[in-house]
Amino acid sequence: MKNFFDFWTNYTGRLKLLERENLLTIMLNEYNKKIPELYEAFPMMWHLKTSDNRETTVATWFVVGGLWNVFVGLLSEDDFYDNYDLSQVITETIFRMGNHR
């Protein structure tokens, strides 16, 4: 997750411009088109051990959509969180969600 925030932090200025022009939804739609390619190229701990593309797609939408929402939500914050801290909070939250089966 830290990699996600590290990557997008490099583009904060551009993303703020897109946000001002109400174009972030278009950006997310384009990003979602790249998800299958990115899923294969960058193995992550949360990746499913399945060959079912539907499961992979849904899981990736969930994770990437949540991370994207956090990042975009913080674009308007003056005091930006450390990417490591963000990753820790999200990891702990997901862990707690999994303990409520």
VMD Tcl script that draws the C-alpha trace (Angstrom):
set ca {
  {0.00 0.00 0.00}
  {2.84 2.34 0.75}
  {3.92 1.95 -2.89}
  {0.50 3.17 -4.02}
  {0.77 6.32 -1.92}
  {4.44 6.84 -2.81}
  {3.57 6.69 -6.50}
  {0.60 9.05 -6.41}
  {2.29 11.51 -4.04}
  {4.60 12.35 -6.94}
  {1.55 13.61 -8.83}
  {-0.22 15.55 -6.08}
  {-0.03 18.86 -7.94}
  {-1.51 17.41 -11.13}
  {-4.20 15.57 -9.19}
  {-5.20 18.76 -7.36}
  {-5.59 20.44 -10.75}
  {-7.78 17.57 -11.98}
  {-9.80 17.81 -8.75}
  {-10.34 21.55 -9.24}
  {-11.67 20.84 -12.74}
  {-13.85 17.91 -11.55}
  {-11.89 15.43 -13.68}
  {-10.73 12.95 -11.04}
  {-13.52 10.52 -11.95}
  {-12.15 10.32 -15.48}
  {-8.70 9.69 -14.04}
  {-10.02 6.83 -11.89}
  {-11.86 5.33 -14.87}
  {-8.64 5.34 -16.90}
  {-6.72 3.90 -13.96}
  {-9.30 1.11 -13.62}
  {-8.71 0.14 -17.25}
  {-5.05 -0.49 -16.38}
  {-5.82 -2.60 -13.31}
  {-5.56 -6.06 -14.95}
  {-2.16 -5.17 -16.39}
  {-0.95 -3.69 -13.10}
  {-2.29 -6.64 -11.10}
  {-0.07 -9.01 -13.09}
  {2.97 -6.72 -13.08}
  {3.05 -5.90 -9.36}
  {2.30 -8.85 -7.05}
  {0.98 -7.65 -3.70}
  {0.23 -9.41 -0.41}
  {-3.51 -8.93 -0.87}
  {-3.65 -10.56 -4.31}
  {-5.97 -13.53 -4.49}
  {-4.70 -17.02 -5.18}
  {-7.24 -17.64 -7.94}
  {-7.42 -17.72 -11.70}
  {-10.99 -16.39 -11.66}
  {-10.69 -12.99 -13.34}
  {-14.03 -11.85 -11.91}
  {-12.82 -12.37 -8.34}
  {-9.53 -10.67 -9.12}
  {-11.31 -7.70 -10.69}
  {-13.72 -7.22 -7.78}
  {-10.96 -7.52 -5.17}
  {-8.79 -5.06 -7.06}
  {-11.62 -2.54 -7.47}
  {-12.23 -2.77 -3.73}
  {-8.61 -2.26 -2.70}
  {-7.59 0.29 -5.32}
  {-10.88 2.17 -4.99}
  {-10.44 2.43 -1.24}
  {-6.82 3.55 -1.51}
  {-7.75 6.05 -4.23}
  {-10.56 7.45 -2.08}
  {-8.19 7.93 0.86}
  {-5.59 9.62 -1.31}
  {-8.08 11.91 -3.06}
  {-9.71 12.73 0.26}
  {-6.36 13.89 1.56}
  {-5.62 16.10 -1.45}
  {-7.51 18.95 0.21}
  {-5.74 18.47 3.55}
  {-2.99 20.95 4.36}
  {-1.24 18.52 6.72}
  {-0.57 15.48 4.56}
  {-0.04 12.16 6.32}
  {3.18 10.22 6.06}
  {2.69 7.41 3.51}
  {3.91 4.82 6.00}
  {1.37 5.98 8.59}
  {-1.43 5.80 6.01}
  {-0.42 2.26 5.11}
  {-0.39 1.25 8.77}
  {-3.86 2.67 9.43}
  {-5.32 0.99 6.35}
  {-3.62 -2.35 7.06}
  {-4.94 -2.33 10.62}
  {-8.44 -1.44 9.40}
  {-8.47 -4.27 6.85}
  {-7.16 -6.68 9.49}
  {-9.97 -5.69 11.86}
  {-12.54 -6.10 9.08}
  {-11.30 -9.65 8.48}
  {-11.74 -10.52 12.15}
  {-15.50 -9.96 11.95}
  {-16.46 -12.90 9.75}
}
mol new
graphics top color blue
foreach p $ca { graphics top sphere $p radius 0.5 }
foreach p [lrange $ca 0 end-1] q [lrange $ca 1 end] { graphics top cylinder $p $q radius 0.2 }
display resetview
